[in-house]
Amino acid sequence: MVIQEQYFPDCTCADVRENKVRNYIRDLPEYDEKNGKTSVQYNQDGSVVSTKFLTLQQGDNLTPDELLRIHGFDVDKWQVIDCINNFWNSQLTGGILQVSYQSKLRAKPKKEQITFKDVDRYLESKQFQYDKPLTEPLQYDPSGEVLEIDLPDLHSGLLSWRIETGADYDIHIAKDHFFKCVHDVIDRCEGHKFKKIIFVTLGDLLHFDNDKQETTKGTFQQADGRVSKIFDATLDMLIDGITLLGGIAPVEVVYIAGNHDRVLGYTLMKSVEMAFRKDSNITFDTTPDPQKHRLIGVNLIGWTHGDMPKKNMGGWLQQTARQEYGLSKFAEVHAGHFHSQSVKELKQTEEDAGVVVRYLPTICNASYWEHQQGYSQGAKAVMSFVWNEQAGLRSMWYSNI
């Protein structure tokens, strides 16, 4: 009655109640949030617009994948085009800040592509005709040292012509370089006893990620044949190389994703893992995590492809492996990506003090683009590290081409 007389003298009380007050309340974001109001709009271009009201607490993050899940989209099949979030704050008991969002998300289907889940499902149901012989570690010693072998940037499938780039490269040359290094490492192991070998693929095993000769981001590459030919040749190469190493000591194979072959490289390493599925002497870490680490006695070793910002190359290890970092005397990060060797020890005045960052050389020759851009074409080598669990790094081996 008071509202009608003061603000709407030309309306009846019933009209004010139904059409003024209640409509005003329904238009408040808090009303939509409480009543779970949502809407979905389908567009002719195949995109979908979803509007939802969300409530988060301070510290919660809204990543693109998380937004897709909240709006009911499969993150493997949809991608975010854009998103608008209108928000307001409210204080909860205990001083916790609650943030309420009106989230309007526009998404479109991803182009048809293989996902990590597709690869896992295929291999889980795959029936194999025969099993490869088991390896026997003849130089195994449970109190021995640990040998780390790093293989960054093999780029199997890259096609280079010496007239354009200064040196030829194809899948046959990649195989020749790989086995020269493997046999050099085996020769150096003579007279040694090892507790374990850690064989790390530091990304970009393959030069491209699909049958269109494109990298993961869609950059066209010169390729030495069809993807099936390159995939099979590289698969056989890795299986044979790991088998040779398994004759020395137990082998842990650690897969690191690269920027050229994020999906196809994962598929390749899962296939290698399946070849050794009955061999307890060979173990695998093929998770798609782009940063991994191991504590070897007093030594903390981290691995990443190397395409992250250089200013973060030491800090990620301290943040990811806080407990292990506290137990270590020596900490190193090993990476590739730049196809050349460089070493930097972060000093006490820097945030990531105490971490040695090593960018390792590769055994692949330059592509036309690398050569044209004038990037470093240093010595071609595989680097290996002998770690003592009490004394730290004892040796670095260069298997040069």
Wavefront OBJ file of the C-alpha trace (Angstrom):
o trace
v 0.000 0.000 0.000
v 2.794 2.456 0.959
v 4.812 1.628 -2.173
v 1.711 1.968 -4.358
v 0.740 5.319 -2.925
v 4.258 6.786 -2.961
v 5.714 5.436 -6.228
v 2.880 4.055 -8.401
v -0.270 6.099 -7.663
v -1.778 5.199 -11.066
v -1.578 1.420 -10.437
v -3.590 -0.894 -8.256
v -1.962 -2.667 -5.298
v -2.240 -6.012 -7.111
v -0.535 -4.584 -10.199
v 2.327 -3.160 -8.118
v 2.785 -6.472 -6.306
v 2.775 -8.679 -9.416
v 4.264 -6.506 -12.162
v 6.544 -4.135 -10.268
v 7.965 -5.715 -7.124
v 8.068 -9.375 -8.178
v 9.443 -8.610 -11.653
v 12.141 -6.475 -10.045
v 13.134 -9.350 -7.733
v 13.184 -11.868 -10.591
v 15.575 -9.618 -12.521
v 18.133 -9.622 -9.684
v 21.188 -11.855 -10.316
v 20.815 -13.302 -6.802
v 17.352 -14.579 -7.724
v 18.625 -16.332 -10.849
v 21.531 -17.832 -8.889
v 19.306 -19.206 -6.126
v 16.837 -20.675 -8.593
v 19.529 -22.124 -10.878
v 18.433 -20.216 -13.961
v 20.211 -21.431 -17.102
v 19.767 -20.994 -20.819
v 21.226 -22.653 -23.911
v 21.252 -21.180 -27.411
v 22.212 -23.155 -30.540
v 23.612 -21.134 -33.460
v 23.660 -21.920 -37.174
v 27.486 -21.978 -37.270
v 27.500 -24.939 -34.857
v 28.447 -22.944 -31.773
v 26.448 -23.073 -28.561
v 25.894 -20.265 -26.046
v 25.314 -21.393 -22.464
v 24.404 -19.070 -19.579
v 24.708 -20.270 -15.979
v 24.983 -18.796 -12.510
v 27.953 -20.045 -10.514
v 29.100 -19.617 -6.929
v 32.790 -19.907 -6.047
v 34.845 -19.268 -2.951
v 38.021 -17.237 -2.743
v 40.951 -19.198 -4.186
v 38.925 -21.244 -6.672
v 40.086 -20.956 -10.288
v 38.011 -20.942 -13.460
v 40.157 -22.392 -16.245
v 38.717 -22.803 -19.775
v 38.406 -26.570 -19.263
v 36.696 -26.093 -15.896
v 34.223 -23.640 -17.440
v 33.418 -26.158 -20.157
v 32.744 -28.845 -17.536
v 30.526 -26.538 -15.464
v 28.472 -25.693 -18.538
v 28.095 -29.395 -19.353
v 30.511 -29.684 -22.310
v 32.941 -32.547 -22.924
v 36.413 -30.906 -22.803
v 37.761 -33.434 -25.331
v 35.124 -32.483 -27.910
v 34.475 -28.749 -27.320
v 36.610 -25.621 -27.109
v 35.892 -22.145 -25.718
v 35.349 -19.322 -28.230
v 34.785 -16.627 -25.626
v 33.311 -16.195 -22.174
v 31.838 -13.242 -20.266
v 31.606 -13.419 -16.471
v 29.649 -10.826 -14.497
v 30.283 -11.217 -10.784
v 29.452 -9.822 -7.359
v 30.883 -10.608 -3.916
v 29.393 -11.622 -0.589
v 31.045 -12.346 2.768
v 30.517 -15.729 4.446
v 30.951 -16.654 8.103
v 34.643 -16.828 8.975
v 35.693 -14.082 6.588
v 35.601 -16.248 3.436
v 34.788 -14.265 0.327
v 32.142 -15.866 -1.880
v 32.052 -14.832 -5.545
v 28.898 -15.310 -7.589
v 29.134 -15.338 -11.388
v 26.742 -14.979 -14.244
v 28.760 -16.948 -16.782
v 27.959 -16.687 -20.488
v 30.058 -19.167 -22.458
v 30.263 -19.590 -26.228
v 31.777 -22.889 -27.366
v 32.250 -24.761 -30.628
v 33.039 -28.405 -31.415
v 36.713 -29.228 -31.853
v 37.883 -30.443 -35.222
v 37.814 -34.213 -35.374
v 41.065 -35.408 -33.819
v 42.577 -38.179 -31.751
v 42.597 -37.559 -27.998
v 44.606 -39.161 -25.197
v 41.458 -41.032 -24.136
v 41.043 -42.444 -27.653
v 44.605 -43.765 -27.565
v 44.168 -45.335 -24.122
v 40.870 -46.996 -25.100
v 42.385 -48.441 -28.274
v 45.431 -49.911 -26.558
v 43.409 -51.337 -23.673
v 41.378 -53.434 -26.113
v 44.226 -54.218 -28.536
v 45.005 -57.919 -29.059
v 48.680 -58.629 -29.867
v 49.776 -61.605 -31.956
v 53.042 -62.247 -30.094
v 55.175 -60.983 -27.212
v 58.764 -59.787 -27.546
v 61.462 -61.650 -25.562
v 62.034 -60.417 -22.009
v 65.184 -58.435 -21.202
v 67.783 -59.599 -18.670
v 69.845 -56.883 -16.873
v 73.349 -58.392 -16.762
v 75.053 -55.389 -15.122
v 72.454 -54.766 -12.428
v 73.636 -53.909 -8.922
v 71.087 -52.728 -6.310
v 73.811 -50.585 -4.683
v 75.097 -49.211 -7.991
v 74.767 -45.740 -9.512
v 71.934 -44.428 -11.681
v 72.444 -43.678 -15.382
v 70.248 -40.971 -16.942
v 70.070 -40.901 -20.766
v 68.258 -37.958 -22.398
v 66.863 -37.929 -25.940
v 65.533 -34.463 -26.815
v 64.161 -33.398 -30.192
v 64.707 -36.487 -32.343
v 62.267 -34.989 -34.893
v 61.891 -38.310 -36.674
v 60.228 -37.635 -40.025
v 61.948 -34.284 -40.602
v 63.164 -34.000 -44.196
v 66.207 -31.788 -44.812
v 68.285 -31.419 -47.964
v 71.962 -30.558 -47.563
v 71.855 -28.131 -50.517
v 69.318 -26.048 -48.561
v 70.307 -26.687 -44.960
v 73.925 -27.872 -44.949
v 73.100 -31.456 -43.911
v 70.630 -34.145 -44.931
v 68.115 -35.606 -42.491
v 65.408 -38.257 -42.861
v 64.122 -41.258 -40.918
v 67.100 -43.414 -41.972
v 69.615 -40.803 -40.765
v 67.630 -40.366 -37.534
v 67.834 -44.124 -36.956
v 71.576 -44.170 -37.724
v 72.251 -41.286 -35.304
v 70.107 -42.877 -32.591
v 71.821 -46.275 -32.661
v 75.315 -44.773 -32.853
v 74.543 -43.015 -29.575
v 72.904 -46.042 -27.958
v 75.877 -48.273 -28.781
v 78.306 -45.599 -27.556
v 76.473 -45.514 -24.207
v 76.567 -49.320 -24.025
v 80.324 -49.300 -24.671
v 80.827 -46.745 -21.880
v 78.828 -48.945 -19.487
v 81.416 -51.729 -19.760
v 82.887 -52.406 -16.331
v 80.122 -50.466 -14.538
v 77.289 -51.762 -12.389
v 74.072 -49.775 -12.347
v 71.076 -49.760 -10.061
v 68.864 -48.271 -12.753
v 68.780 -46.559 -16.149
v 66.377 -43.643 -16.659
v 65.761 -43.094 -20.368
v 64.024 -39.740 -20.895
v 62.437 -38.612 -24.148
v 62.460 -34.833 -23.822
v 59.791 -34.052 -26.421
v 59.430 -33.821 -30.195
v 60.221 -37.448 -30.943
v 58.205 -36.941 -34.130
v 58.393 -33.903 -36.374
v 54.634 -33.400 -36.766
v 51.340 -34.373 -35.181
v 48.968 -35.480 -37.952
v 48.634 -36.772 -41.500
v 48.623 -33.191 -42.834
v 52.283 -32.793 -41.803
v 51.348 -30.169 -39.198
v 52.607 -29.589 -35.674
v 50.171 -29.601 -32.759
v 49.454 -25.900 -33.374
v 48.974 -26.395 -37.124
v 52.351 -25.287 -38.560
v 53.181 -27.130 -41.796
v 56.425 -29.183 -41.826
v 58.515 -30.832 -44.527
v 58.112 -34.580 -43.895
v 59.934 -37.700 -45.043
v 56.897 -39.678 -46.147
v 53.524 -40.604 -44.721
v 52.779 -40.524 -41.011
v 52.275 -44.325 -40.798
v 55.730 -44.988 -42.293
v 57.447 -42.547 -39.921
v 55.476 -43.742 -36.898
v 56.315 -47.419 -37.480
v 60.011 -46.734 -38.127
v 60.334 -44.660 -34.956
v 58.389 -47.229 -32.930
v 60.744 -50.038 -33.997
v 63.759 -47.799 -33.317
v 62.703 -47.035 -29.732
v 61.741 -50.641 -28.949
v 65.119 -51.931 -30.150
v 67.048 -49.195 -28.316
v 65.261 -49.763 -25.010
v 65.757 -53.526 -25.385
v 69.519 -52.994 -25.685
v 69.548 -50.797 -22.564
v 67.474 -53.383 -20.699
v 70.371 -55.816 -21.079
v 72.431 -53.584 -18.771
v 70.096 -52.658 -15.902
v 66.392 -52.116 -15.166
v 65.102 -49.249 -17.316
v 62.522 -46.594 -16.475
v 61.291 -44.794 -19.604
v 60.049 -41.264 -18.893
v 57.992 -39.548 -21.598
v 57.918 -35.743 -21.857
v 55.571 -34.078 -24.351
v 56.915 -31.669 -26.970
v 55.348 -28.836 -28.921
v 55.518 -30.585 -32.319
v 53.832 -33.921 -31.529
v 51.689 -33.658 -28.405
v 49.141 -36.294 -29.474
v 51.133 -38.447 -31.901
v 54.152 -38.514 -29.569
v 51.923 -39.693 -26.724
v 50.465 -42.382 -28.989
v 53.962 -43.478 -29.967
v 55.141 -43.854 -26.367
v 51.991 -45.691 -25.287
v 52.667 -48.104 -28.150
v 56.259 -48.609 -26.956
v 54.930 -49.214 -23.451
v 52.567 -51.896 -24.723
v 55.483 -53.699 -26.405
v 57.084 -54.139 -22.948
v 53.844 -54.757 -21.053
v 55.022 -58.196 -19.819
v 58.626 -57.194 -19.106
v 58.984 -56.226 -15.423
v 62.533 -55.036 -16.091
v 61.219 -52.116 -18.196
v 58.830 -49.596 -16.593
v 57.181 -46.499 -18.048
v 55.912 -43.080 -17.043
v 53.825 -42.023 -20.043
v 51.502 -39.600 -18.274
v 50.994 -36.403 -20.348
v 52.341 -34.144 -17.569
v 54.817 -31.750 -19.308
v 57.069 -31.522 -16.209
v 58.387 -34.540 -14.293
v 61.065 -35.147 -11.680
v 62.873 -37.852 -9.718
v 64.824 -37.788 -6.442
v 67.954 -39.942 -6.836
v 69.511 -40.038 -3.386
v 70.656 -36.449 -2.781
v 69.987 -35.439 -6.408
v 66.729 -33.891 -7.620
v 66.402 -34.025 -11.416
v 63.570 -32.337 -13.298
v 62.661 -32.759 -16.961
v 60.632 -30.579 -19.279
v 60.672 -29.963 -23.031
v 62.012 -26.428 -22.645
v 59.376 -24.334 -24.402
v 58.191 -22.654 -21.201
v 59.422 -19.095 -20.442
v 63.088 -19.240 -19.456
v 62.393 -17.248 -16.297
v 60.271 -20.169 -15.027
v 62.736 -22.960 -15.817
v 64.097 -23.264 -12.284
v 61.075 -22.204 -10.263
v 58.721 -24.924 -11.490
v 60.923 -27.641 -9.963
v 60.995 -25.969 -6.559
v 57.224 -25.478 -6.618
v 56.284 -28.929 -7.963
v 58.741 -30.923 -5.853
v 58.846 -28.936 -2.608
v 59.395 -31.957 -0.371
v 62.022 -33.564 -2.617
v 63.808 -30.229 -3.062
v 64.170 -29.994 0.714
v 65.795 -33.432 0.806
v 68.260 -32.767 -2.011
v 71.799 -31.356 -2.087
v 71.848 -30.919 -5.864
v 69.018 -29.867 -8.177
v 69.027 -29.752 -11.968
v 66.495 -29.218 -14.763
v 67.198 -30.897 -18.104
v 65.437 -29.678 -21.252
v 65.710 -29.539 -25.040
v 63.692 -27.493 -27.554
v 66.507 -25.158 -28.664
v 68.601 -27.906 -30.308
v 71.784 -26.606 -28.688
v 73.601 -26.876 -25.390
v 73.654 -24.227 -22.684
v 74.026 -24.329 -18.904
v 72.995 -21.777 -16.300
v 73.372 -22.072 -12.550
v 70.872 -19.801 -10.847
v 72.669 -17.653 -8.282
v 71.744 -16.784 -4.719
v 70.397 -13.393 -5.792
v 67.793 -15.050 -8.000
v 64.467 -16.454 -6.926
v 65.288 -19.964 -8.163
v 68.730 -20.079 -6.524
v 70.477 -23.427 -6.331
v 69.042 -24.993 -9.495
v 71.221 -25.816 -12.510
v 69.289 -25.510 -15.784
v 70.747 -27.475 -18.704
v 69.459 -27.178 -22.272
v 70.722 -30.303 -24.037
v 71.880 -30.828 -27.628
v 70.007 -32.914 -30.196
v 71.023 -35.517 -32.777
v 68.719 -34.130 -35.491
v 69.953 -31.824 -38.230
v 68.428 -28.432 -38.948
v 65.210 -27.883 -40.851
v 65.145 -25.325 -43.664
v 63.406 -22.822 -41.360
v 66.002 -23.210 -38.587
v 68.821 -22.838 -41.112
v 67.204 -19.816 -42.763
v 66.698 -18.147 -39.368
v 70.331 -18.693 -38.416
v 69.671 -20.695 -35.261
v 72.568 -22.471 -33.573
v 73.621 -25.748 -35.165
v 76.048 -26.946 -32.509
v 77.493 -30.398 -31.969
v 75.021 -33.259 -32.411
v 75.038 -35.507 -29.362
v 73.092 -37.467 -26.770
v 74.035 -36.557 -23.200
v 74.037 -39.056 -20.333
v 74.590 -38.452 -16.613
v 75.926 -40.857 -13.972
v 74.395 -40.063 -10.575
v 75.726 -41.299 -7.257
v 73.048 -41.318 -4.555
v 75.456 -39.914 -1.928
v 78.090 -37.973 -3.895
v 75.986 -36.389 -6.645
v 76.906 -36.119 -10.335
v 79.943 -38.300 -11.103
v 80.145 -38.192 -14.897
v 78.633 -36.612 -17.995
v 78.923 -38.598 -21.220
v 78.715 -37.060 -24.683
v 77.757 -39.520 -27.408
v 78.706 -37.388 -30.383
v 77.639 -37.904 -33.976
l 1 2 3 4 5 6 7 8 9 10 11 12 13 14 15 16 17 18 19 20 21 22 23 24 25 26 27 28 29 30 31 32 33 34 35 36 37 38 39 40 41 42 43 44 45 46 47 48 49 50 51 52 53 54 55 56 57 58 59 60 61 62 63 64 65 66 67 68 69 70 71 72 73 74 75 76 77 78 79 80 81 82 83 84 85 86 87 88 89 90 91 92 93 94 95 96 97 98 99 100 101 102 103 104 105 106 107 108 109 110 111 112 113 114 115 116 117 118 119 120 121 122 123 124 125 126 127 128 129 130 131 132 133 134 135 136 137 138 139 140 141 142 143 144 145 146 147 148 149 150 151 152 153 154 155 156 157 158 159 160 161 162 163 164 165 166 167 168 169 170 171 172 173 174 175 176 177 178 179 180 181 182 183 184 185 186 187 188 189 190 191 192 193 194 195 196 197 198 199 200 201 202 203 204 205 206 207 208 209 210 211 212 213 214 215 216 217 218 219 220 221 222 223 224 225 226 227 228 229 230 231 232 233 234 235 236 237 238 239 240 241 242 243 244 245 246 247 248 249 250 251 252 253 254 255 256 257 258 259 260 261 262 263 264 265 266 267 268 269 270 271 272 273 274 275 276 277 278 279 280 281 282 283 284 285 286 287 288 289 290 291 292 293 294 295 296 297 298 299 300 301 302 303 304 305 306 307 308 309 310 311 312 313 314 315 316 317 318 319 320 321 322 323 324 325 326 327 328 329 330 331 332 333 334 335 336 337 338 339 340 341 342 343 344 345 346 347 348 349 350 351 352 353 354 355 356 357 358 359 360 361 362 363 364 365 366 367 368 369 370 371 372 373 374 375 376 377 378 379 380 381 382 383 384 385 386 387 388 389 390 391 392 393 394 395 396 397 398 399 400 401
